Amino acid sequence: MATLTPLPTIPSAAIGDTLRPALSRQDLFDGIPRRDLDLLDARLPLVRWARDAESPAALMRGDHVYLVRQGRIALYDSPEQGPDVMTAIVEPGAVYSSLGLERMPRATALEMSAVTPLPIHAVEALVTRYPRFGVNLAVALSSRLINLRETVGIVSEMRVEDRLRRRLHQIAEQIGTAAPEGVRIGLDLTHAQWASLIGASREAVTTAFGKLRIAGEVEMDGRAITIPWGAMRAAGEPAVLAS
């Protein structure tokens, strides 16, 4: 039976064990016996990442899979021309990867986050010992690919307000919470960050938000955004959202 290669340790100050999210709540480890999960959890590193802080060195290594266990991580693509585009917001339980990449994608923490880095030798050992882990990882990476394809379609829209509308509805479907007045998007983003989500300038995004607000397609209270139910129904969005 395969054994797990010892993983690198990190300073205890970076771990914060009292707030350590349980592996048993992560879909990536679904199907692995609870006793084994408890042992794994004691061995796997957990790196805390404060909002807008520099990426920790432990989360910038090649040939790794990174499991977000708490918070939200934004990933960016850096085209040869034009500004960086935020291609994904990685939620708790989801993964991003540097496997096979020449360089790590740029990433930032959108809020206080916790990430477990899995080096390739640990991934290989986990797949060997728990084939279900390999299936779960494939599903997680496939979900990322589907989301990326949708995002490419969104940023190819000509009008900024069309890009912003579609991105808002995409994010609302993924992480929105139902409220009496509509679907709330729980992201504390600046207009500059929204601009990077759709490949536009901050000024253009501010104008686009104004147009959507006048049209009754969004309601805004500071950085809090709500999409009214009428706008959700007009876009044909699913009714199943987080409570």
C-alpha positions as CSV (number, residue, x, y, z in Angstrom):
1,M,0.0,0.0,0.0
2,A,1.3,3.4,-0.9
3,T,2.3,5.8,1.9
4,L,2.2,9.6,1.9
5,T,5.6,11.3,1.5
6,P,6.1,13.7,4.4
7,L,4.9,17.1,3.5
8,P,6.8,20.3,4.2
9,T,6.0,22.0,7.5
10,I,5.2,25.6,7.9
11,P,5.5,27.9,11.0
12,S,2.8,27.3,13.5
13,A,1.9,31.0,13.5
14,A,0.7,30.6,9.9
15,I,-1.6,27.8,10.8
16,G,-4.1,29.0,13.3
17,D,-5.3,25.6,14.3
18,T,-8.3,27.0,16.3
19,L,-9.8,28.1,13.0
20,R,-8.6,25.2,10.9
21,P,-11.4,24.2,8.4
22,A,-12.0,20.4,8.5
23,L,-11.0,18.3,5.5
24,S,-14.2,16.3,5.9
25,R,-16.0,19.4,4.7
26,Q,-14.0,19.6,1.4
27,D,-15.5,17.9,-1.7
28,L,-11.9,17.1,-2.8
29,F,-11.6,14.5,0.0
30,D,-15.1,13.1,-0.3
31,G,-15.1,9.3,0.0
32,I,-12.0,9.1,2.1
33,P,-12.5,7.4,5.6
34,R,-12.9,9.9,8.4
35,R,-10.1,8.4,10.4
36,D,-7.7,8.8,7.5
37,L,-8.9,12.4,7.0
38,D,-8.1,13.2,10.6
39,L,-4.6,11.9,10.1
40,L,-4.2,13.7,6.8
41,D,-5.5,17.0,8.4
42,A,-2.8,16.8,11.0
43,R,-0.1,16.5,8.4
44,L,-1.2,18.8,5.6
45,P,0.0,22.4,5.8
46,L,-2.4,25.3,6.0
47,V,-1.2,28.7,4.9
48,R,-3.1,31.8,6.0
49,W,-3.3,34.6,3.5
50,A,-4.6,38.1,4.5
51,R,-6.6,40.2,2.1
52,D,-4.5,42.2,-0.4
53,A,-1.3,40.8,1.2
54,E,1.6,39.5,-0.9
55,S,1.2,35.9,-1.9
56,P,3.0,33.7,0.6
57,A,6.0,31.9,-0.8
58,A,4.4,28.5,0.1
59,L,1.6,29.3,-2.4
60,M,3.9,30.3,-5.3
61,R,5.5,27.0,-6.1
62,G,5.3,25.0,-9.4
63,D,3.9,21.5,-9.6
64,H,1.3,22.0,-6.8
65,V,-2.4,21.8,-6.4
66,Y,-3.8,24.5,-4.0
67,L,-7.0,23.7,-2.1
68,V,-8.8,26.8,-0.8
69,R,-10.2,25.9,2.6
70,Q,-11.4,29.3,3.7
71,G,-11.9,32.7,2.1
72,R,-11.7,33.5,-1.6
73,I,-8.8,33.7,-4.0
74,A,-8.8,35.6,-7.3
75,L,-6.8,34.3,-10.2
76,Y,-5.6,36.5,-13.0
77,D,-4.5,36.1,-16.6
78,S,-1.9,38.5,-17.9
79,P,-2.4,39.0,-21.7
80,E,0.5,40.4,-23.8
81,Q,-1.6,43.6,-24.3
82,G,-4.1,45.2,-22.0
83,P,-4.7,44.9,-18.3
84,D,-4.8,41.7,-16.3
85,V,-8.1,39.9,-16.3
86,M,-9.5,38.2,-13.2
87,T,-10.5,34.8,-14.7
88,A,-11.7,33.1,-11.6
89,I,-12.7,33.5,-8.0
90,V,-11.8,30.3,-6.2
91,E,-14.2,29.4,-3.4
92,P,-13.7,27.2,-0.3
93,G,-13.4,23.6,-1.3
94,A,-12.3,24.5,-4.9
95,V,-8.7,24.2,-6.2
96,Y,-6.3,25.9,-8.5
97,S,-3.1,24.4,-9.8
98,S,0.4,25.1,-11.1
99,L,0.8,21.6,-12.5
100,G,2.4,21.8,-15.9
101,L,2.6,25.6,-16.0
102,E,5.8,27.5,-16.7
103,R,4.8,30.1,-14.2
104,M,2.2,30.5,-11.4
105,P,-0.9,32.5,-12.3
106,R,-1.1,35.8,-10.5
107,A,-3.4,35.4,-7.5
108,T,-4.7,37.6,-4.7
109,A,-6.7,37.0,-1.5
110,L,-10.1,38.8,-1.7
111,E,-10.6,38.2,2.0
112,M,-8.8,36.5,4.9
113,S,-8.1,33.0,3.4
114,A,-6.6,29.7,4.2
115,V,-5.0,27.5,1.5
116,T,-3.5,24.0,1.6
117,P,-0.6,23.5,-0.9
118,L,-0.3,19.9,-2.2
119,P,3.0,19.1,-4.0
120,I,2.8,16.8,-6.9
121,H,4.3,13.9,-4.9
122,A,1.6,14.2,-2.3
123,V,-1.1,14.3,-5.1
124,E,0.4,11.1,-6.6
125,A,0.4,9.4,-3.3
126,L,-3.2,10.4,-2.5
127,V,-4.4,9.2,-5.9
128,T,-2.6,5.9,-5.5
129,R,-4.0,5.2,-2.0
130,Y,-7.4,6.8,-2.6
131,P,-8.5,6.5,-6.3
132,R,-11.7,8.4,-5.4
133,F,-9.4,11.4,-4.7
134,G,-8.2,11.3,-8.3
135,V,-11.8,11.4,-9.5
136,N,-12.7,14.3,-7.2
137,L,-9.6,16.2,-8.4
138,A,-10.6,15.7,-12.0
139,V,-14.1,16.9,-11.3
140,A,-12.8,20.0,-9.5
141,L,-10.4,20.9,-12.4
142,S,-13.2,20.2,-15.0
143,S,-15.4,22.7,-13.1
144,R,-12.7,25.3,-13.3
145,L,-12.4,24.7,-17.1
146,I,-16.1,25.1,-17.6
147,N,-16.1,28.3,-15.6
148,L,-13.1,29.6,-17.6
149,R,-14.8,28.9,-20.9
150,E,-17.9,30.9,-19.8
151,T,-15.7,33.7,-18.6
152,V,-14.0,33.9,-22.0
153,G,-17.4,34.3,-23.6
154,I,-18.3,37.0,-21.2
155,V,-15.2,39.2,-21.7
156,S,-15.6,38.9,-25.5
157,E,-18.9,40.9,-25.3
158,M,-18.5,44.3,-27.0
159,R,-20.3,46.6,-24.6
160,V,-19.0,46.9,-21.1
161,E,-22.4,46.9,-19.5
162,D,-23.2,43.5,-21.3
163,R,-19.9,42.1,-19.9
164,L,-20.6,43.4,-16.4
165,R,-24.2,42.1,-16.5
166,R,-23.2,38.6,-17.5
167,R,-20.3,38.5,-15.0
168,L,-22.6,39.6,-12.2
169,H,-25.1,36.9,-13.1
170,Q,-22.3,34.3,-13.4
171,I,-21.1,35.2,-9.9
172,A,-24.6,35.4,-8.5
173,E,-25.3,31.8,-9.7
174,Q,-22.0,30.6,-8.1
175,I,-22.0,32.3,-4.7
176,G,-25.1,34.5,-4.5
177,T,-27.4,34.3,-1.5
178,A,-31.2,34.6,-1.7
179,A,-32.8,37.6,0.0
180,P,-36.3,39.0,-0.2
181,E,-35.3,41.7,-2.6
182,G,-33.1,39.6,-4.9
183,V,-29.8,37.8,-5.0
184,R,-27.0,39.3,-2.9
185,I,-23.4,39.0,-4.1
186,G,-21.2,38.8,-1.0
187,L,-18.0,40.2,-2.5
188,D,-16.3,43.3,-1.2
189,L,-14.7,44.4,-4.5
190,T,-13.6,47.8,-5.7
191,H,-14.6,49.1,-9.2
192,A,-11.0,48.5,-10.2
193,Q,-11.4,44.8,-9.2
194,W,-14.7,44.6,-11.1
195,A,-12.9,46.1,-14.1
196,S,-10.3,43.2,-14.0
197,L,-13.2,40.7,-13.9
198,I,-14.5,41.9,-17.3
199,G,-11.3,43.3,-18.9
200,A,-12.3,46.9,-18.8
201,S,-11.2,50.2,-17.3
202,R,-12.3,51.3,-13.9
203,E,-14.0,54.3,-15.4
204,A,-15.9,52.2,-17.9
205,V,-17.1,49.9,-15.1
206,T,-18.3,52.8,-13.0
207,T,-20.3,54.0,-16.0
208,A,-21.7,50.5,-16.7
209,F,-22.8,50.1,-13.1
210,G,-24.7,53.4,-13.4
211,K,-26.5,52.1,-16.5
212,L,-27.5,48.8,-14.9
213,R,-28.6,50.7,-11.8
214,I,-30.8,53.1,-13.8
215,A,-32.3,50.1,-15.7
216,G,-33.2,48.5,-12.4
217,E,-30.9,45.5,-13.0
218,V,-28.8,46.0,-9.9
219,E,-29.2,47.6,-6.5
220,M,-26.1,49.0,-4.8
221,D,-25.4,50.0,-1.2
222,G,-21.7,50.9,-1.1
223,R,-19.9,47.8,-2.4
224,A,-22.9,45.5,-1.6
225,I,-24.6,44.4,-4.8
226,T,-28.1,42.9,-5.2
227,I,-29.6,41.6,-8.4
228,P,-33.4,42.0,-8.1
229,W,-35.5,38.9,-8.7
230,G,-37.0,40.4,-11.8
231,A,-33.6,40.8,-13.4
232,M,-32.7,37.3,-12.4
233,R,-35.8,35.8,-14.0
234,A,-35.3,37.9,-17.1
235,A,-31.8,36.4,-17.5
236,G,-33.2,32.9,-16.9
237,E,-31.0,32.2,-13.9
238,P,-31.6,29.0,-11.8
239,A,-33.6,29.5,-8.7
240,V,-31.3,27.3,-6.5
241,L,-29.0,29.6,-4.5
242,A,-27.2,29.5,-1.2
243,S,-29.3,30.3,1.7
